[in-house]
């Protein structure tokens, strides 16, 4: 049986500004925590990213699926990483992935799927990318692997968070 692409059914009551609530987030952070992250990475974080993390320090989104024509199947966000107060923070993941030459320096991993792939904030463009970690080729340089592993998801963080959908809104025809 041939699988068809999942498609998104837009419920009529949805609006572009619908908030996506987060469950099981860590203890609240302050602007100082975000300022520290910015000082370590050497880049300013976009206001929507900062505002989101001041409200929800990581956690699991109620609406967790990203659907796009650019991806064969919907991608499920397992969890957003906390800025502080958790085991695997945005900064600790970023530093570890840089050290292992998995991620390029312009991608800040803020969330992951159930397979360990990352959703990253592009620190240069403010876009969100999906970065696969399970397809590294030992014959390629780290830079070549990084280029092959990154796929643009959305033009900005706010659009990404608001664009996640509920599982029941997926249509598997």
LODREN-731494 format. One line per field, with one value per atom (N, C-alpha, C): z, x, y. Coordinates in Angstrom, 2 decimals, always signed. Example, Ala and Ser with C-alpha at 12.3 -4.5 7.8 and 13.67 -1.06 7.14 Angstrom:
! residues 2
zz <- +7.80,+7.80,+7.80,+7.08,+7.14,+7.87
xx <- +13.19,+12.30,+13.20,+12.85,+13.67,+12.90
yy <- -5.69,-4.50,-3.30,-2.25,-1.06,+0.03
! end
This chain:
! residues 173
zz <- +0.00,+0.00,+0.00,-0.90,-1.01,+0.05,+0.79,+1.79,+1.12,+1.55,+1.05,+2.12,+1.66,+2.58,+3.52,+4.78,+5.72,+5.37,+5.51,+5.25,+6.43,+6.49,+7.60,+7.25,+8.13,+7.98,+8.89,+8.29,+9.08,+9.70,+11.02,+11.67,+11.48,+11.20,+10.87,+12.03,+13.25,+14.39,+14.72,+14.05,+14.36,+13.81,+14.56,+14.09,+14.10,+13.39,+13.29,+14.65,+15.58,+16.85,+17.99,+17.69,+18.71,+19.53,+20.83,+21.70,+21.80,+21.86,+22.07,+23.50,+24.37,+25.77,+25.93,+26.95,+27.21,+28.58,+28.65,+29.88,+30.38,+31.65,+32.26,+32.00,+32.02,+31.82,+33.14,+33.03,+34.21,+34.96,+36.09,+36.89,+36.01,+36.25,+35.46,+35.49,+34.40,+34.30,+34.28,+34.29,+34.23,+32.97,+32.69,+31.57,+31.75,+32.99,+33.24,+32.72,+32.84,+32.31,+30.78,+30.13,+28.67,+28.27,+29.05,+28.80,+28.88,+29.85,+29.99,+28.76,+28.30,+27.09,+25.91,+25.75,+24.65,+24.76,+25.96,+26.12,+25.77,+26.08,+25.77,+24.28,+23.63,+22.20,+21.31,+21.89,+21.13,+20.16,+20.39,+19.50,+20.33,+19.81,+20.44,+20.02,+20.94,+20.65,+20.23,+19.28,+18.86,+20.01,+20.02,+21.08,+21.27,+20.20,+20.41,+21.12,+20.84,+21.50,+22.99,+23.28,+24.68,+25.42,+24.82,+25.46,+25.74,+24.78,+24.96,+26.15,+26.21,+27.28,+28.64,+28.67,+29.94,+30.46,+29.55,+29.94,+30.18,+29.28,+29.38,+29.24,+30.29,+30.26,+29.84,+28.53,+28.00,+28.12,+28.06,+28.22,+26.94,+27.08,+25.97,+25.44,+24.13,+23.58,+23.52,+23.82,+23.69,+22.24,+21.33,+19.89,+19.48,+19.04,+18.90,+17.48,+16.49,+15.14,+14.15,+13.38,+12.28,+10.98,+10.15,+8.85,+7.77,+6.76,+5.65,+4.41,+3.26,+1.99,+1.84,+2.59,+2.50,+3.23,+4.03,+4.79,+4.43,+4.24,+3.85,+4.95,+6.17,+7.32,+8.26,+9.08,+10.12,+11.06,+11.59,+12.56,+13.92,+14.90,+16.24,+17.14,+17.77,+18.75,+20.06,+20.57,+21.85,+23.00,+22.98,+24.08,+23.66,+24.29,+24.17,+25.31,+25.05,+26.07,+26.95,+28.23,+29.09,+28.90,+29.25,+29.25,+30.50,+31.61,+32.89,+33.69,+34.74,+35.71,+35.21,+34.15,+33.66,+33.41,+33.07,+32.81,+31.49,+30.43,+29.10,+28.64,+28.88,+28.56,+27.12,+26.67,+25.33,+25.23,+26.21,+26.16,+26.24,+27.15,+27.27,+26.00,+25.38,+24.13,+23.01,+22.93,+21.91,+22.03,+23.23,+23.43,+23.12,+23.51,+23.23,+21.73,+21.04,+19.60,+18.80,+19.30,+18.67,+18.87,+20.09,+20.41,+19.56,+19.35,+18.54,+17.03,+16.66,+15.27,+14.58,+15.36,+14.79,+14.20,+14.99,+14.56,+14.17,+13.18,+12.91,+13.99,+14.18,+15.27,+15.14,+13.94,+13.77,+14.11,+14.48,+14.83,+16.33,+16.99,+18.43,+18.65,+19.13,+19.30,+20.52,+20.26,+21.36,+21.63,+20.72,+20.90,+20.18,+20.49,+19.76,+19.51,+18.53,+18.27,+19.08,+18.94,+19.72,+19.28,+18.10,+17.61,+17.92,+18.62,+18.97,+17.94,+16.92,+15.96,+16.57,+16.08,+16.71,+15.87,+16.56,+15.98,+16.45,+15.51,+15.84,+15.40,+16.18,+15.81,+15.07,+13.85,+13.09,+13.67,+14.27,+14.96,+14.00,+12.71,+11.71,+11.05,+10.81,+10.06,+10.90,+12.09,+13.00,+12.51,+11.44,+10.94,+11.85,+11.71,+12.44,+11.44,+11.80,+10.95,+11.71,+10.94,+11.47,+11.12,+12.12,+11.92,+12.32,+11.33,+11.61,+12.08,+13.08,+13.64,+13.34,+12.64,+12.40,+10.98,+10.22,+8.83,+8.49,+9.47,+9.23,+8.41,+7.42,+6.50,+6.84,+7.20,+7.61,+6.47,+5.23,+4.09,+3.83,+4.53,+4.33,+5.47,+5.18,+6.21,+7.16,+8.35,+9.25,+8.59,+7.83,+7.16,+6.13,+5.38,+4.38,+5.06,+6.14,+6.90,+7.45,+7.98,+8.55,+7.48,+6.31,+5.22,+4.79,+4.76,+4.36,+5.44,+6.68,+7.79,+8.13,+7.61,+7.95,+6.89,+7.36,+6.45,+7.06,+6.28,+6.74,+7.07,+8.23,+8.65,+8.51,+9.03,+9.13,+9.19,+8.77,+8.69,+10.03,+11.10,+12.41,+13.54,+14.73,+15.91,+16.26,+16.27,+16.65,+15.69,+14.41,+13.41,+13.63,+14.01,+14.28,+15.46,+16.59,+17.79,+17.55,+16.91,+16.65,+15.56,+14.69,+13.58,+13.91,+15.12,+15.51,+15.67,+15.30,+15.34,+16.23,+16.56,+17.37,+16.52,+17.19,+16.49,+15.78,+16.40,+15.77,+14.53,+14.31,+13.10,+11.93,+12.18,+11.10,+10.33,+9.02,+8.18,+7.41,+7.72,+7.06,+6.00,+4.88,+3.83,+3.13
xx <- +0.84,+0.00,+0.89,+0.62,+1.41,+0.98,+1.97,+1.69,+1.58,+0.61,+0.48,+0.93,+1.28,+1.69,+0.56,+0.92,-0.07,-0.33,-1.54,-1.82,-2.54,-2.47,-3.01,-4.41,-5.35,-6.70,-6.80,-7.06,-7.13,-8.51,-8.61,-9.90,-10.32,-11.59,-12.06,-11.92,-11.93,-11.86,-10.44,-9.43,-8.05,-7.72,-6.90,-6.41,-4.90,-4.28,-2.82,-2.17,-2.90,-2.29,-2.65,-3.08,-3.47,-2.27,-2.35,-1.24,-1.13,+0.09,+0.36,+0.90,+0.15,+0.57,+1.57,+2.41,+3.46,+3.26,+3.43,+3.27,+4.64,+4.73,+5.94,+7.19,+7.02,+8.20,+8.95,+10.18,+11.04,+10.69,+11.34,+11.18,+11.40,+10.63,+10.72,+12.13,+12.48,+13.77,+13.55,+14.64,+14.58,+15.31,+15.19,+15.92,+17.42,+17.89,+19.32,+19.79,+18.97,+19.32,+19.47,+18.58,+18.65,+19.84,+20.11,+21.27,+22.56,+22.63,+23.80,+23.96,+22.86,+22.92,+23.43,+22.90,+23.34,+24.83,+25.31,+26.73,+27.63,+27.20,+28.01,+28.01,+26.83,+26.76,+27.18,+27.24,+27.69,+26.67,+25.40,+24.32,+23.11,+22.35,+21.08,+20.01,+19.15,+18.03,+16.83,+16.03,+14.85,+13.86,+13.16,+12.20,+11.15,+10.57,+9.60,+10.21,+11.45,+12.14,+12.31,+12.80,+12.98,+11.64,+10.61,+9.30,+8.72,+8.88,+8.40,+9.10,+10.42,+11.16,+10.93,+10.59,+10.25,+8.91,+8.05,+6.76,+6.87,+7.55,+7.70,+9.18,+9.79,+11.20,+11.29,+11.18,+11.17,+9.79,+9.71,+8.45,+7.93,+6.75,+6.13,+4.96,+4.97,+3.85,+2.57,+1.44,+0.15,-0.09,+0.20,+0.15,+1.59,+1.90,+3.30,+3.71,+2.83,+3.16,+3.38,+4.45,+4.72,+4.45,+3.60,+3.27,+3.65,+4.33,+4.75,+4.91,+4.70,+4.93,+6.39,+7.28,+8.71,+9.12,+8.20,+8.48,+7.45,+7.89,+6.97,+5.95,+6.43,+5.56,+5.56,+4.53,+4.56,+5.74,+6.29,+7.38,+6.80,+7.02,+6.50,+7.60,+7.31,+8.22,+8.02,+9.07,+8.98,+9.02,+10.00,+10.16,+11.01,+10.74,+11.59,+12.59,+13.83,+14.87,+14.75,+15.03,+15.00,+16.26,+16.15,+17.32,+18.14,+17.47,+18.14,+17.27,+17.85,+17.16,+16.82,+17.42,+17.14,+18.42,+18.28,+19.46,+20.13,+19.35,+19.88,+19.34,+20.10,+19.64,+19.99,+19.43,+19.76,+21.27,+21.87,+23.30,+24.16,+23.85,+24.69,+24.61,+23.44,+23.29,+24.06,+23.93,+24.64,+26.14,+26.68,+28.12,+28.60,+27.85,+28.23,+28.19,+27.16,+27.05,+28.12,+28.54,+29.65,+30.96,+31.17,+32.40,+32.52,+31.40,+31.40,+31.34,+31.28,+31.17,+29.92,+28.86,+27.59,+26.84,+26.69,+25.96,+26.91,+26.53,+27.29,+26.98,+27.87,+27.74,+26.52,+25.96,+24.81,+23.47,+23.47,+22.23,+22.17,+21.15,+20.95,+19.83,+20.15,+19.11,+18.22,+16.93,+16.02,+14.99,+14.85,+13.87,+14.36,+13.72,+14.08,+12.83,+12.97,+11.90,+12.19,+11.39,+11.55,+12.79,+13.33,+14.51,+15.82,+15.77,+16.99,+17.43,+16.62,+16.91,+16.50,+17.08,+16.88,+16.04,+15.32,+14.74,+15.66,+16.17,+17.18,+16.76,+17.17,+17.01,+18.26,+18.10,+19.23,+19.56,+20.73,+21.11,+21.41,+21.57,+21.83,+20.54,+19.59,+18.38,+17.11,+17.15,+16.02,+15.02,+15.35,+14.51,+14.65,+13.73,+13.80,+14.13,+15.10,+15.52,+15.34,+15.16,+15.13,+16.48,+17.15,+18.50,+18.54,+18.75,+18.80,+20.19,+20.24,+21.53,+21.84,+20.93,+21.10,+21.55,+21.96,+22.33,+23.73,+24.61,+25.97,+26.75,+27.48,+28.26,+29.74,+30.40,+31.81,+32.74,+32.27,+33.08,+33.02,+32.13,+31.97,+32.63,+32.97,+33.52,+32.39,+32.74,+31.68,+30.79,+31.39,+30.62,+29.66,+30.10,+29.23,+28.09,+28.40,+27.35,+26.34,+26.82,+25.94,+25.01,+25.53,+24.72,+23.64,+23.97,+23.00,+21.96,+22.30,+21.41,+20.41,+20.61,+19.75,+18.68,+17.43,+16.32,+15.48,+15.23,+14.43,+13.02,+12.52,+11.16,+10.24,+10.70,+9.82,+10.66,+10.08,+10.84,+11.18,+10.42,+10.74,+10.15,+10.65,+10.30,+8.81,+8.25,+6.85,+5.93,+6.20,+5.39,+5.50,+6.69,+6.87,+6.02,+6.13,+5.39,+3.89,+3.42,+1.99,+1.50,+2.41,+2.03,+1.99,+2.43,+2.34,+0.86,+0.50,-0.90,-1.11,-2.37,-2.76,-2.71,-2.51,-2.50,-3.82,-4.93,-6.23,-6.46,-5.63,-5.74,-4.93,-4.25,-3.53,-4.52,-4.35,-5.23,-4.37,-4.49,-3.71,-4.57,-4.78,-5.61,-4.89
yy <- -1.17,+0.00,+1.24,+2.15,+3.36,+4.37,+4.90,+5.92,+7.27,+8.03,+9.38,+10.36,+11.54,+12.59,+12.94,+13.16,+13.67,+15.12,+15.55,+16.95,+17.55,+18.83,+19.59,+20.06,+19.81,+20.34,+21.56,+22.70,+23.93,+24.10,+23.95,+24.18,+25.63,+25.84,+27.18,+28.16,+27.67,+28.58,+29.03,+28.44,+28.82,+30.20,+30.91,+32.19,+32.15,+33.08,+33.12,+33.39,+33.98,+34.36,+33.40,+32.20,+31.25,+30.81,+30.99,+30.60,+29.09,+28.62,+27.20,+27.09,+26.46,+26.33,+25.20,+25.31,+24.32,+23.70,+22.39,+21.63,+21.18,+20.88,+20.33,+21.17,+22.49,+23.34,+23.49,+23.93,+24.09,+25.37,+25.58,+26.79,+28.01,+29.05,+30.28,+30.86,+31.51,+32.18,+33.69,+34.45,+35.90,+36.38,+37.64,+38.25,+38.06,+38.02,+37.82,+36.47,+35.43,+34.11,+34.18,+34.90,+35.05,+35.92,+36.95,+37.80,+36.98,+36.08,+35.21,+34.33,+33.73,+32.90,+33.73,+34.92,+35.79,+36.12,+36.37,+36.72,+35.54,+34.32,+33.14,+32.84,+32.94,+32.62,+33.80,+34.99,+36.16,+36.71,+36.44,+36.92,+37.31,+38.28,+38.66,+37.67,+37.32,+36.43,+37.28,+36.80,+37.56,+37.74,+38.85,+39.15,+38.04,+37.47,+36.39,+35.17,+34.86,+33.75,+34.07,+35.29,+35.70,+35.68,+36.26,+36.33,+34.94,+34.04,+32.68,+32.02,+32.15,+31.49,+32.16,+33.42,+34.04,+33.50,+33.07,+32.50,+31.00,+30.30,+28.84,+28.51,+28.07,+27.68,+26.21,+25.98,+24.62,+24.01,+22.70,+22.01,+21.38,+20.77,+20.07,+20.89,+21.20,+21.98,+21.16,+21.80,+21.11,+20.71,+21.62,+21.32,+21.05,+19.84,+19.43,+19.03,+19.14,+18.65,+19.78,+19.64,+20.57,+19.83,+20.41,+19.83,+20.82,+20.31,+21.16,+20.30,+20.90,+20.20,+19.80,+20.46,+20.17,+18.89,+18.33,+17.12,+16.07,+14.83,+13.75,+13.47,+13.38,+13.12,+14.31,+14.44,+15.48,+15.22,+16.28,+16.17,+16.52,+15.65,+15.90,+16.45,+17.56,+18.14,+17.39,+16.77,+16.05,+17.04,+17.93,+18.87,+20.07,+21.20,+22.37,+22.29,+22.56,+22.52,+23.78,+23.65,+24.84,+25.69,+26.95,+27.84,+27.55,+27.31,+27.03,+26.08,+25.52,+24.67,+23.28,+22.82,+21.47,+20.71,+19.43,+18.61,+18.98,+19.04,+19.32,+20.67,+21.72,+23.07,+23.43,+24.54,+25.05,+25.26,+25.90,+26.21,+24.95,+24.04,+22.83,+21.99,+21.92,+21.17,+21.86,+23.17,+23.95,+23.74,+23.87,+23.73,+22.31,+21.30,+19.92,+19.64,+20.12,+19.87,+20.62,+21.79,+22.51,+21.75,+21.28,+20.55,+19.29,+18.59,+17.37,+17.66,+18.94,+19.38,+18.84,+18.67,+18.21,+19.40,+20.46,+21.65,+22.78,+23.59,+24.81,+25.85,+26.79,+27.77,+28.67,+28.82,+29.72,+29.06,+27.76,+27.07,+26.79,+27.32,+27.15,+26.13,+24.92,+23.89,+24.20,+24.43,+24.78,+23.69,+22.72,+21.66,+20.41,+19.29,+18.07,+17.22,+16.31,+15.35,+14.09,+13.07,+11.85,+11.05,+11.33,+10.63,+11.32,+12.45,+13.17,+14.20,+14.43,+15.49,+16.82,+17.90,+19.20,+20.16,+21.03,+22.22,+23.34,+24.12,+25.12,+26.51,+27.49,+28.89,+29.29,+29.80,+30.31,+31.68,+31.81,+33.05,+34.18,+33.88,+34.92,+35.42,+34.52,+34.88,+34.87,+34.29,+34.10,+33.06,+32.33,+31.25,+30.04,+29.09,+27.83,+26.73,+25.90,+24.78,+23.48,+22.41,+21.05,+20.45,+19.89,+19.38,+17.91,+17.05,+15.61,+15.23,+14.38,+13.96,+12.50,+11.85,+10.41,+10.07,+11.07,+10.80,+11.30,+11.29,+11.77,+10.75,+11.24,+10.40,+10.56,+9.47,+9.54,+9.95,+9.89,+10.30,+11.81,+12.49,+13.93,+14.71,+15.95,+16.83,+17.25,+17.75,+18.22,+19.28,+20.18,+21.23,+20.65,+19.65,+19.01,+18.26,+17.55,+16.87,+17.86,+18.97,+19.98,+20.55,+20.83,+21.37,+20.39,+19.10,+18.08,+17.81,+18.07,+17.74,+18.84,+20.04,+21.17,+21.39,+21.55,+21.85,+22.96,+24.00,+25.13,+24.66,+25.09,+24.76,+25.97,+27.10,+28.27,+29.54,+30.65,+31.90,+32.53,+32.17,+32.74,+31.89,+32.14,+31.35,+31.44,+32.64,+32.82,+32.06,+32.18,+31.47,+29.95,+29.48,+28.06,+27.60,+28.28,+27.89,+27.94,+29.00,+29.15,+28.19,+27.75,+26.88,+25.41,+25.03,+23.63,+23.27,+22.02,+21.62,+20.40,+20.16,+19.00,+17.73,+16.62,+15.34,+15.08,+15.47,+15.22,+16.08,+17.09,+17.90,+17.33,+16.21,+15.54,+14.68,+14.64,+13.83,+12.85,+11.56,+10.52,+9.84,+10.50,+9.90,+8.79
! end
